[in-house]
Amino acid sequence: MAGVFTSGFVLLFVSAAVLSTTHSSPVLTTTLGDVNGMERTLLDQTVEVFYGIPFAKPPTGNRRFRAPEAADAWAQPRDGTVKPNACWQSIDNTFGAGFEGTEMWNPNTERSEDCLYLNVWRRAVQPGDAPKTIMVWIHGGNFYSGSPVLDVYDGGDLASRRDIIVVTIAYRLGPLGFMYLENNAQVTGNAGLLDQHMALQWVKANAENLGGSADGITVFGHGAGAASVGFHILSPMSTGLFTNAIMESGSPTNTWAVEEKSTITSKVATLASNLSCPASPSDQLLSCLEAVDAETLTNRQWMVVSKFYEVPFAPIVDGSFLTTHPQALTDAGRIDNKINLIVGFTLYEGSLAAVYNFRNELPLDNDGSLKDEDQYRGMVLTVAGGNTALQTDIFEIYSREYKGKNKRRMRIIEASIGDSLFKCGQIEFAAKYADLGGRVFVYSFEEKYSTSPWPGWMGVPHRDEIEPVFGVPLRAGSTNTQAEKDLSKEIQGFWASFARHGTPKYRNIDWPLFSTRFQDYVKIRSKGTRVARRPRHLACEVWYRHQRDHN
């Protein structure tokens, strides 16, 4: 099973280096009470930071597994200068403790069930200021890991450089966030998505208090966060909570993003057996699971995984937040096409999943070659889920694309993983959205940054666009090249323009709308962002056909 996905730039500094000198304490007035924050100076701008604002009651005790309850009001100002707890998750030491490629994605605060907080970065608000644009970040991590206050997600640069109000939100993870109990009206699944929904409601209700507009909210996320953005587009419960959306390397139609109730029920039975809990009746099972400490529950989730790239506990069709399977909703055209949308992926989207799932075959100190024919064929069969017909199609289609001898096999493994798990589902969602008259823009991020901790043969892997979006190459102490810094400014410019106007523009670069006929998209890279057509067209036809046959 893949561990926490990691990639990107080596962070040789912490968020304290991002925002320099501390000044007086600003106060944010919310609908529930005041929050004392802190001020930093960045790019000659005063940036106000407010950490740990509660949007829901702590989901502890008899609130475990349940839908969130709105936070209570508070009388005295809260301290918003300390980063809040991360939601419970396992620590990723897949490649050894201290490896920067994983450490930068591990939680940097205490883990706790008391974790439903959001965080705000904004330029200091002055009397008479026009309402600012709000961007709400939903972190990724395969629904079992991640934190909204990782150093990489520091919103200071976006706030100062682009005058954006940046909000990052937490949500419950793993079995604590996505537990479902059959025939139990209290634990109906998708608690983590409902956490996100409650946070978005909070942002909408407090938009003016933040200095923004309730009509100018953009939701953006990566991986599971991007799939979550798609779920909110599809969910009738989230209608009207945002105007624009950005889905980076994830879609609600990706195969890993949603699970059948019957599968979760089977997983719960396996977990219960390991924890010596009764499989039934439901109320006794719930009481037993509530008595298990959060760390044990989190760590034992891995025993329910048996397939390639399987998420232990994922969202389900619960009948309320998700009324129907996302694939059925998109096929039937039941999508809110009034949302302006960006969808995109990295050039080598599958290389990270490859090194996590094939650690023996593709160690990091390898040169990226696969010399053993039987080993290679077995890896392709694993990617194909044991389907020999699909394995044959992978060999046929991908061999046409990758004709050179050097690292050809590794490229076929990477591309088949990236297409099947990410790109094809994203492209299909974008095409359906465009076909329904929605405005959608598609990108491929194709820049390998010099400061990446991952070996060069992995190319531009999953997550590599996050750091430039948040301005990591532009922070104090960065060793990135000027071209890499300029590309960070470019992608920030695209995102900020899109959040403000619904169209991504930066200088003289023309980013066309994606259409089902031409499928125009942009390749974002330092040597020149340019327009191309029909991303992964032939390869995705293979995956679409096999998915239809399976369904």
N, C-alpha and C positions, 0 to 999 in steps of 0.2 A: 504493500500500500504506500502511495506517495506520502511523504511527510509534508510539513509546512513548506510551501513553495517559496523559494528565495532567489533573489538575483539582484543585480544593480551595482551601485557604487559603494566603495568602502567608505563608511562614515567615520572619519577620524576626529569627529567632534560631536558634542551633544547639543541638544537644543539650546542650551545656555549660550553657545557660541553663535547661534543663529540670530538671536536678538540680544543686542548688547546691553547698554547701561540701563539700570532700573531707575525709575522715577517715582512719582507719587502713585497712589493706588486709585485706579478708576473704579467706578461703581456701575454695574449693569442692573437695571431694574427690570424684573421679569413679572409675569402674571402671578407667580407664586412667592416672590420675595426678591430682595436685593442680593447681589453677589459682588464681593470685593475681588478685583483682579489685580493685574500688574501691567506696567507700561515698559516697553522696550523701544529702543531707537534702531531702526533699520532703514537704510537708504534715505537717511535724513527725514524719515517719517516716524511719527509716534504710533506704535502698534500696541493695542490693548489686547491682553490675553486673559481669558476666563476659563479655568479648568474645573471639571467636576460639577457641572450643573445637573441636578437630578431631574429627570423627566418622568420617572416611574418610581414606585416604592421598591425597596430592595426585595428581589424575588427569593426570599429565604423562608425557612420554615414551611408553613402550609401554602406559601405562594410558589414553591418550587414546581417547575414544569407547567404552571398555569399561565394563562394570558396575563400580560402586565396590567397593573393598576396604576392610575395616574398618581404622581407624587403629591404629597401634602404640602400646603403652604408653610413657610417658615417666617418667624417674626424678626429675628436678628439676622443681619447680613451674614451670608456664608463666605467662607474662605475659598476663593477661587484661584489661589496661587500654587496649589499642589496638584500634581497629576493624579487622577483617580485610579482605583483598582482596575486591573484587566479582568475580564470574565474568565472563568476556569477553562484551562486548556493544558495540554501536555507541552513540555519543552522539547524542541527539536534539536537533537544532538546527532542526527543521522550521519554527518560527516566529521564528527568529533567536536568536543567542546572547544569553543573559541574560534571556530571557523566563521569568518565575517559574513559569508553568504547565508548562513542560517541565523547567526546571533542578531543581525539587524532586524529580523522579523520576529524574534522571540519577545514576549512581553517584558517591558522595562519598568513595570511597577508590580506590586503585590497582586496575586491572583485571589479572587474572592467571588462568591455568589452576589455580593453587594457590589454591582458593577454597572448599573444602568444610568450612566451619566453621559453628558455631551460637553463639548469644548468649543470655544469661540475665539477666533482671531479677527481683529478688524482695525482699520485705521481709526485713530481717535476721532470721535464724532464731534463736529463743530455746529453751533447754531446756524440754521439756514442751509445745512448740507442737503443735497438731493438724496433721495433713497438710494442705497447702494445695492448692488447685486449680491445675492446670497448663493453660495455653493455648499451643498451638504455631501460629505464624503462617507460612503459605506465601505469599510475595509473588507478585503478578501481573506482567504485562508481556508477554503473548502468547507465552510460552515463548522469547522472544529478548531480554528485558531485565529489569531489576529487581535489587534488592539488599536483603538482610535488615537492613542497618544504615543505611538512609536515616533522616534526622532525623525524618521523619513516622512511622516505625515504632518510635521510641523507646518502650520498654515501661515507662518509669518511672512514668508517671501511673497506668496500669492496676495496676501492682504496689503503689503506695503507696495509692491511693484505694480499690481493690477487693480488696487482699490476694491478688492473683493472681500466680502464677509465670508470667512471660511468656518464651517461647522463640521466637526467630526463626531460620529455617534457610535455608541456601543450597542451590542446585542448579544444575547446568550448563545452559547456555542455547544456543539456536541450533543450528548443526551440531555443536558440541562436545558438546551434551547430547542431541541427538535424531538423530544420524547412524544410518543403517541401510544395511548393505551386503548385497546379495542373495548367497546361497550363501556366507556368511562366518560361521562359528560364533563369532567373537570380537566382531563388531559387530552386535548383534541389535536395536538400537533401544532407546529409552526409558531411556537412561542417566540423564537428568535426573530421571525419576520414581523410578528405583532409588536415586538420591541421597537423595531425600525419604524413601523407605522406610527407608534405613539411618539417617537422622537420627531418624525416629520410633522405630526400634528402640533407638537410643541413649537417647532420652528415657524410654522405657519401662523400660530397664535401670537408669537413673540417677534414676528418679522419687523414691525415698526420699533419695538423696544431695542432691537439689535441695530437699528439704523438703516434697515432695508425695507423692501416692499414685499407684501404677501403675494404679489403678482409677478415677482421676479426671482423665483427659486429654481435652482438647477440641482438635480440629484446626480452624483457621479460615483462610480465605484469600480472595483477591479475584481476579477475572478468571481468568487461567490458573491462579492459585493455588486459586481456587474449583473450577475444573474438575479440578484435581489432587486436591482433597479428595474429589470425586466418584469419581475413579479409584480412590482408596484404599478408598472404601466398596465399590466393585465388585470390587476385586482380592482374590483368596483369600490373597495373600501378606501383606496388611495386616490381616487379620482379627485382632481382639483387641488392636490397638495403641492404640485410642482408644475412648471411650464416646460422645462428642458431636461434632457437626460443624456448622460454619457455612459456607455457600457464598454469598459476596457477589459478585453480578454475574458468575456463571459456572456452567456445568454441563458434565459430561462428554458430554452429548448435544447441546451447541452444535456447529454445523456446522464451526467453525474449530478445535475442540479435539482432533480426531483425524484422522489421514490414512491413506489406503490405502498398503500397502507398494509397490504398483506406482507410485504417484505419487511417493513418496520416491525410489524407484529412478531414475525419470526425472529428478528434480531433481538427484540425485547425479551423473548422467551430464552434465547441463548444467554443474554446478559443476566437475566434473573436467575437462571440455573447456576451460573458461575458465582453469583452473589448469595446463593442459598435462599433466594426469595421464591415464594410460591408463584407458579405460572398463572394461577387463578384461585379464587375469584379476583376480579379486577381491583376491588377496594383493598384486599389484603396485599396484593402485589404493589399497589401504590404506597401503602403504609410502609412496606419493607424498603422500597426504593427511596422513600423520603428519609429513612433512617440511615442510609449509607452516606458516608462523608463524601463531599464533592470531589476531592482528589481521587479517591478510589473509583468513583463512578466514571470520572473522566478518563482515567488510565485504563479501565477495563473495557472501554468502548472498542478498542482495537481487536478484541477477540471476535467481533461480529463480522469482520471483513474477510471476504474470501475471493473476490474478483479483482481483476486489474483496474487500478484507479477507481476504487470504490470509496465513496464517502460513508463513514459509519452511520451517521444520522443526518438525513437530508430533509428538506421541505416535502410536504405531501399535499395532495388535493384534499383539502379539509371541508370543502363545501361552502365556506364563507369567505375567507381571504382569497383562496384559490378555488374557484367554483368548478373548474374543469382542468384537465391536464393542459399545460402550456402549449404542447404540440397541437392538440385539438383546437385550442382557442385560436392559434395563429392560422391553422389550416382553414378554419371556419371564418376567418377575418374578424374575429371578435377582439379587436385591439383598439384602444383609445389613440387614434391617429392624429390627435391634436397636439401631442407632445413633439417638440423638435428633438431629434435624436442623432447622436454620434455613436457609431459602433466601430470597434477596431481591435487589432491584434498585433503581436510582434512577429518578426520575420521567421524566427525559429521557435515558435510557440511550444513545440513539443519536446525540446531538448531537456528542459528541467524535469518533466515527468519521466523522461527516459533515464536520467541518472539516478532518480529516486527509486524507480521500479526495477531497474537493471543495474544495481550497484556492483555486482560481481562482473558483469559483462562490460560495463562502461565505467570503470573507476575514474575519479577525477584526474589522476595522474597519467591516464591513458592518452594516446594521441587522437582518439576518436575513431579508430579503425576497428573493424570486426573481421578477423581473419578466419574464424571457424565457421564453415558453411552451415553445419547442423545447428550450431548455437544461434546463428543469425536467423535461420528458418524457424527455430523454436520461438525466438523473440517476436517475429512477425505473427506467428500463430497466437501468441499470448495477446498481442495488440488486437487481433481479430476475434478475441473472445472464444478461441477454440474452433471457429468456423473455417473449415478448410476451403470452402468456396470463396469466402472473403479473402483468405490468405492468398489464394491464386490471383484474385483481382488486384490485390495490393502489389504483388510482384509484377503483374502485367502493366498496370497504369503507372506506378512510380518508377519502374525501370526505364520507361520512355523519357521521364523528366530528368532523372539522374543517370547520365550515361558515362561519366568519368569513373575511373577506378578508385581514385583517392577518396576515402571516407564515404564512398557511395552507399554502402550498406547502412552506415550510421545515419546518413541523410534520409534514407528511405524509412528507417525506424522513426526518426524525429518527425518527418513530415506526416507520416501516417498517424502518429499520435496527435500531433498538433491539429491536423485536419479533423480527425474523428472526435476529439474531446473539446475542441474550441472553435476553430475557424469555420467549419461547415455549418454548424448550428448558428453561429453569429451571422454568417452571410445569408443563410436561409431566413432568419428573423428579419434582417434588413430588407431583403427582397420582398417578403410578405408585407412589411410595413410600407415600403414604397408602392407596391401594387395597390394598396388600399388608399393611396393618396397622401400618405404621411411624408413629412420632410425628414430625410435621413442622409447622413454623410458617413462615409466609411474610410478608414485609414489602415495602413500597415506601417508600424514603427520599425525602422530598419537600421538603426544606428547602434553599433557595438561600442560602448563607452570604454575608454582606456583604464578606468578605475574599477571595472567589474572584478569581483573576486572569483568569478567562474572561468574555467579554461576557455581559450579562444575558440576551440572546435565546437563549443556549444552555441556559437553565434549570438544572436539577439534573443535571449530566452524570455519566457513568461515573467512578467513583472518589470521588465527593464524600462518601460516608459514611465513608471510611477515617479521615479526620482526626478527626472526633468520636469514633470508636471508640477511637482511641489518645489522646484527650484533648488534641489540639492547641489547641482554643479555650480550654483551661483552663490552659495553660502560662504561665509568666512572660513578660510582654511582649505577650500577646495583645491585639488590639484588637477582638475579637468582642463583640457585644452580649450583655447578660445572658441574653436569651432563647436565643441561640445557645449560650452556655455551659451553660445548663440542659438544652438538648437533648443536648449531649454527655454530660452526666451521665446523662441518661435512657437513651441507647443503650448506654453503658457498663454501666448497671444491668441492662438486659435481657441483655446478653452475659454478664456475671458471674453473674447468677442462673441462666441457662441452663447455663453451664459447671459450676456447683455442683450443680444439682438436675435438669437436663434440661428445665426449663420456664422460659421468659423471663417474668419478673415485675418490675415496677417500680412502687412505690407502689400506687395503686388501679387501674392500667391492666390490664384483662383481655385477654390475647392468646390467642384461641381456636386450637385445632388446625385445620389445613388438612384439608379432606376433598374427595373427588371430587364429592360432591353439592353442597355449598355453596361450597367454595373460599373460606372466610373468610381474610382477611389484614388486617394493620394498616398504616395509613398513618402513618409516623413524621414528625412536623412540629411546629414550635414552637407553632403556634396550636391544638394539641390533637391528640394521637395518637388515631386512631379506627379502628374496624373497618369494612371494606368487603368486598364479595364479587365473585368471578369476575373477576380481573384479566385484561385484554386478551382476553376470551373470544371475541368475534366475529373480531377480527383474527387471533388465533392459529389459528383454524380454517382460515383461508386458507393459512397457512404449513404447518400439519400436512398438509393435503390435497396441496399441491404437493410436499412432502417425500415423502409416501407414493407419489405418482405417479413421482417421480424414482427412488426406491428400487426 
